[in-house]
């Protein structure tokens, strides 16, 4: 290295020694971190980082700056590049579990995709695991205990895999991902997923408490992978949610129809957000007939959606999407408000012929916010000037049984407002007779599946008979849903059922047809024999 009037000139020998020193130090650090992430050796993280820092320091503090007289701008550039590399590797580790983090997993997945494009035989599979009901543990024991539990889960997943071929990462929250390199054959990834689920399912000890977990798992094989890592994670996430829909602790392997289904669900959610409160959303009303007089004392409000591009969207399709997205709250509030205002319009038009009450459905999401829900119902009743009992809220048996204690408190507060209450779909959940006795319902609606089988199954007739006797003996009114023929009517009348609802007496109709009760095109009038036999 030689001096000149303009500054320091670097000799080839000086650059060579300096470059080799830094290169060896950086290579050692990269290899150490690579092995640490691959093998999950979180406890040795400090040692490897210290080794890298030592080599880095040696590269800068040996007589390279004095003896070799490396220029200042070269050292500053080196410092910047090494700092960038160290920062990139330090963010590749999840701080809670010591596993790889999302960024490192995406990097490795992109490398696997690159190898796949070069050699189709080098297959792989991706697993995405989501812990079922982990939030319950987090809320009950605290986030620190939740982190302890995540560390135990991470250790079990690692122990169930081969560290030399499989990469485990925590993507965030309670989601874990596994890259199974060399595993592309059908069935192999599924068996590994079941093995991981078995490991996760054993009991845990967290802060003196014993708890258990299950995991929903989505699987995607390399033969189905397209584009990039983000696309793969999107599709395996779709498979994981398909598993969740089937129940906790399930496994689902991605199929192309899932991508189409997810795309439609996204479109439904986007368009529904725009449609609420517009002419696309409307209400139809179906009469509820008393069996003693066959008169429509009440109607049920049913929401319908006619989209300009999708056409008529089935409520069984868009209601679950609304519940998952949170749109069900503004949708339900709109339905409840419109139904009550329509009841007032009927009363003002013809109080003698107008239904005495209107029933509307309540979602479990609304029930989860009791204070806001009570305030909304109070405002709706006041705006429509409804007397006690004119509004009836229908709650499904399953939603009641999600949190029986909270449901009892909410239903009692609603009764104080003068609201009638109906348990919908009775017989499809797990409510006991003792629980039914506790709830302040005045109506219980027997699910249509039981009514459909009345003609063919003696055991179903026995169940319906016992249900009607129980409901009526508790001082509530029984309503049979889905009544479609005269034989069903005669049986229900013979066992003392109070009311019926179904196509035999009227399909859901627009509001202007309810007071006049003009038959819809193709709708039959009730059989005169049914009317005469009821008198």
Secondary structure, DSSP 4 states (H G I P E B T S, - for coil): -EEETTEEE--HHHHHHHHHHHHHHHHHHHHHHHHHHHHT-GGGHHHHHHHHHHHHHHHHHSTTTTTS---HHHHHHHHHHHHHHHHHHHTTB-TTTSSB-HHHHHHHHHHHHHHHHH-TTS-EEEEEEEEETHHHHHHHH-HHHHHHHHHHHHHHHHHTS-TTTEEEEEEETTEEEEEEET--STTHHHHHHHHHHHHHHS-EEETTEEE--EEEEEEEEGGG--S-HHHHHHHHHHHHHHHHHH-TT-EEE--HHHHHHHHHHHHHHHHHHHHTTSTTEEEEEEEEEETTT--EEEEEEEEEEEETTTEEEPHHHHHHHHHHHTHHHHHHHHHHHHHHHHHHHHHHHHTTTS-SEEEEE--HHHHT-HHHHHHHHHHHHHHHTPPTTSEEEEEEHHHHHHSHHHHHHHHHHHHHTT-EEEEEEETSS---HHHHHHS--SEEEEPHHHHHTTTT-HHHHHHHHHHHHHHHHTT-EEEEE---SHHHHHHHHHTT--EEESTTT---B-GGGTTTTPPPTTPPPPPHHHHHHT-
